[in-house]
Amino acid sequence: MTNKMLNLIKYGIVSILILSGINVNAQHQSSKSEIEKITETLMNYIDGTANGEPDKVRKAFHPDFNLYLVTKEDSLRIWKGKDYIGGIEQGKKSNRIGRIISIDFENDAAIAKAEILVPNWRVFIDYFLLLKYEGSWKIVHKSYTWREIPK
């Protein structure tokens, strides 16, 4: 092989690597943007429940969502989302402290996990199913469990 051919091959390989890096970076930027949008939806729920802002909570959820939990009697409880949001008093702050633990998404579907601490009472673990439609992410399902905080 001549030096000219070797240089051509080297430049070709370098070009492919650079273009691959640009593509990966573009996907990363897109992913980050979607993660930020999902985070915003989850924070509407977390902040809205902590600060007595039912409109903020309503913005996070699909209008027909339900909440699910297993009771102490080992039965499934299904709670209508509109009843849940209806119980949030405008302006009544709570001592809830929430944080997002994880987010995973693919295209227009996501799952997320959050922890909500209610000091001197319980730690709630929330699992969410989110879907992106009409340009925004909405929580369409929430399942949760809890554990007592030792006194």
ABEGO torsion letter per residue (X at the ends): XBAAAAAAAAAAAAAAAAAAAAAAAAAAAAAAAAAAAAAAAAAAAAAAAAAGBAAAAAAABBAABBBBBBBAAGBBBBBBAAAAAAABBBGBBBABBBBBABBBBBEABBBBBBBBBBBGBBBBBBBBBBBBBGGBBBBABBBBBBBBBBX
